Amino acid sequence: MRKKIVAGNWKMNMDYNEGLALFSEILNMIKDEVTGQQQAVVCSPFIHLHSLAQLAKGYDKVAIGAQNAHQNESGAFTGETSAKMIKSTGAAYVILGHSERRQYFGENNELLAKKTDTVLANGLKPIFCIGETLEEREAEKHFDVIKTQLAEGLYHLSAEQFGQVVIAYEPVWAIGTGKTATSDQAQEIHAFIRAELTAKYGLEVADDTTILYGGSANPKNAPELFAQPDIDGGLIGGASLKSRDFLDIVKVFN
């Protein structure tokens, strides 16, 4: 049975005290309201990681994640954070290749392959983001884009290594554009991703891989999205900054 995951991406929001307050609310709600086997992952700014990991001790339904990691183990990279540092905070996951990192910081598949290796070598699980832009979708290049991102970013991994990876599909064209992906469109891409993974790693590995949807999921559309056979949860942006909204999405899997 592949794991059902709802991951919250706080992005560059929440000062230290605000983050602790929000996470405390989320923890109390999870304790009281979550009855299924799903896992909530909170991906906070670096300043919160250690404190959130301490608060989450003893909660097996909650894990902590970072939003990025440097590709090198250590060195003269002022302002960067290594996978070893992230691991030492108690975090378990790292988002890699988010559309904002690709767009604003020029991260390409080659760099993300290196980051994936470093993250895995330090015992962390990558949440590896893939997805097409509006221009690529309208040119009907979306399947090619997804295929290339998988091949260049992840296919150097062994099947054993790949077993530690969570995939997140982000239709970049459905984020902040006024357009939304229907559950059928999302399922179509998720099924395509799983078929590609089957061709590369075999049915067992593909079947065990958690694939999240990351295109503006909210409490209203999450039930329909998560009911699709190949959608195993969500990578949640704005709704993860409101404890009630985030928990209502997590509870879809109750």
C-alpha positions in Angstrom: 0.0 0.0 0.0 1.6 3.3 -1.0 1.6 6.0 1.6 -1.1 8.8 1.5 0.6 12.1 2.2 -0.6 15.7 2.5 2.4 18.0 2.6 2.1 21.7 3.5 4.5 24.1 1.8 4.7 27.3 3.9 7.0 28.9 1.3 8.5 32.2 2.6 5.9 32.9 5.2 5.6 32.9 9.0 8.1 34.4 11.4 9.5 32.1 14.1 6.7 32.6 16.7 3.9 32.6 14.1 5.2 29.3 12.7 5.3 27.7 16.1 1.8 28.9 16.9 0.4 27.5 13.6 2.2 24.2 14.0 0.9 23.8 17.5 -2.7 24.2 16.3 -2.1 21.7 13.5 -0.6 19.1 15.9 -3.6 19.4 18.3 -6.1 19.0 15.4 -4.2 16.0 14.1 -4.2 14.4 17.5 -8.0 14.9 17.9 -9.2 14.5 14.3 -7.0 12.3 12.1 -8.1 8.6 12.2 -6.6 7.2 9.0 -3.1 6.1 8.1 -2.2 9.2 6.2 0.8 11.3 7.0 0.9 15.1 7.2 4.3 16.7 6.3 4.9 20.3 7.2 7.6 22.0 5.0 8.6 25.2 6.8 11.3 27.8 6.4 14.7 26.7 7.7 14.3 28.8 10.9 11.4 26.6 12.2 12.8 23.1 11.3 14.4 22.1 14.6 11.6 23.5 16.8 8.8 21.9 14.8 10.7 18.5 14.8 10.9 18.7 18.6 7.2 19.5 18.9 6.3 16.6 16.5 8.2 14.0 18.5 5.8 11.1 19.3 3.3 12.0 16.5 3.8 9.3 13.9 1.3 11.0 11.6 3.4 14.1 11.3 6.8 14.7 9.7 8.8 17.9 9.0 10.3 18.9 5.7 12.6 21.6 4.3 11.8 23.5 1.1 15.2 23.2 -0.5 18.8 21.9 0.0 22.1 22.6 -1.5 23.7 20.1 -3.8 27.1 20.1 -2.0 27.7 18.4 1.3 29.4 21.5 2.7 31.7 24.3 1.8 32.0 28.0 1.0 28.4 28.6 -0.1 27.3 31.6 1.9 23.6 31.6 2.7 23.0 28.0 1.7 21.8 25.0 3.8 23.1 21.5 3.4 21.2 18.2 3.5 23.3 17.2 6.6 22.2 20.4 8.4 18.5 19.7 7.5 18.8 16.1 8.7 20.3 17.3 12.0 17.2 19.3 12.8 15.0 16.2 12.8 13.4 16.9 9.5 12.6 13.9 7.3 11.7 15.4 3.9 13.0 18.0 1.4 11.0 19.6 -1.4 13.2 19.7 -4.6 12.5 21.3 -7.9 9.5 23.3 -6.9 8.2 25.4 -9.9 9.3 28.6 -8.0 12.8 27.3 -7.6 12.9 26.3 -11.3 11.5 29.7 -12.4 13.1 32.2 -10.0 16.4 30.5 -9.2 17.1 28.8 -12.6 17.2 25.2 -11.2 17.4 22.7 -14.0 17.1 18.9 -14.1 20.8 18.4 -14.0 21.2 20.4 -10.8 18.1 18.7 -9.3 19.6 15.3 -10.0 22.7 16.3 -7.9 20.4 17.7 -5.1 18.4 14.4 -5.1 21.6 12.4 -4.7 22.8 14.6 -1.8 19.4 14.5 0.0 19.2 10.7 -0.3 22.8 10.2 0.8 21.8 12.1 4.0 18.8 9.9 4.8 16.1 12.4 3.7 13.2 11.8 1.4 12.9 14.1 -1.6 9.5 15.4 -2.6 10.5 15.9 -6.3 8.3 18.4 -8.2 7.6 18.2 -11.9 5.1 19.9 -14.1 4.5 22.0 -17.2 3.9 25.7 -17.8 0.8 27.2 -19.5 2.8 27.6 -22.7 3.9 24.0 -22.7 0.4 22.8 -22.0 -1.1 24.8 -24.8 1.6 23.6 -27.2 0.6 20.0 -26.1 4.2 19.4 -24.9 3.1 18.5 -21.3 3.8 14.8 -21.6 7.2 15.4 -23.1 8.1 17.9 -20.4 7.1 15.5 -17.6 9.0 12.6 -19.3 12.2 14.7 -19.6 12.0 16.0 -16.0 11.7 12.4 -14.7 14.4 11.1 -16.9 17.0 13.8 -16.3 16.2 14.4 -12.6 15.6 10.9 -11.3 16.3 8.0 -13.7 19.9 7.7 -12.6 18.6 6.3 -9.3 18.5 2.6 -8.5 15.1 1.1 -7.8 16.0 1.0 -4.1 17.0 4.7 -4.1 13.9 5.6 -6.1 11.8 3.9 -3.4 12.6 6.8 -1.1 11.3 9.5 -3.5 7.8 11.1 -3.4 6.7 12.7 -6.7 4.7 16.0 -6.7 2.9 17.0 -10.0 2.5 20.7 -10.2 0.6 22.0 -13.2 2.4 25.4 -13.3 -0.3 26.7 -15.6 -2.9 26.2 -12.8 -1.1 28.2 -10.2 -2.1 31.9 -10.0 -3.4 32.0 -13.6 -7.1 31.8 -13.0 -7.1 28.4 -14.7 -7.6 25.2 -12.7 -6.8 21.6 -13.5 -9.9 19.4 -13.4 -9.6 16.1 -11.4 -9.7 14.3 -14.8 -6.7 16.4 -16.1 -4.8 15.7 -12.9 -5.5 12.0 -13.0 -4.5 11.8 -16.6 -1.0 13.2 -15.8 -0.7 11.1 -12.6 -1.5 7.9 -14.5 1.0 8.9 -17.2 3.7 9.4 -14.5 2.9 6.0 -13.0 3.1 4.4 -16.5 6.5 6.0 -17.1 7.7 4.8 -13.7 6.5 1.3 -14.6 8.4 1.3 -17.8 11.6 2.4 -16.0 11.5 0.6 -12.7 8.7 -2.0 -13.0 5.2 -2.3 -11.8 6.0 -3.0 -8.1 8.1 0.2 -7.7 5.6 2.3 -9.7 2.7 1.0 -7.6 4.5 1.9 -4.4 5.4 5.4 -5.4 3.4 8.2 -3.8 2.4 10.9 -6.3 1.0 14.1 -4.9 -1.0 16.8 -6.7 0.3 20.3 -6.3 -2.0 22.7 -8.2 -4.0 24.8 -5.8 -5.7 22.0 -3.8 -8.1 23.2 -1.1 -10.7 21.8 1.2 -13.4 22.0 -1.5 -11.6 20.3 -4.4 -9.4 17.9 -2.4 -12.0 15.1 -2.0 -12.6 14.9 -5.7 -8.9 15.1 -6.5 -7.9 12.5 -3.9 -10.6 10.1 -5.0 -8.7 9.6 -8.3 -6.9 6.2 -8.4 -3.4 7.7 -9.0 -3.5 10.8 -6.8 -2.1 9.9 -3.4 -2.3 13.3 -1.7 -1.3 16.8 -2.2 1.5 19.4 -1.9 -0.5 22.3 -0.4 0.5 25.9 -0.6 -1.8 28.7 0.6 -4.2 26.4 2.4 -1.4 25.0 4.5 -1.1 28.4 6.2 -4.5 28.0 7.8 -4.7 25.2 10.3 -8.4 24.5 9.7 -8.0 24.3 5.9 -4.9 22.2 6.1 -6.5 19.7 8.5 -9.7 19.5 6.4 -7.5 18.4 3.5 -5.5 15.9 5.6 -8.8 14.5 6.9 -10.0 13.6 3.3 -8.1 10.3 3.9 -9.8 9.5 7.3 
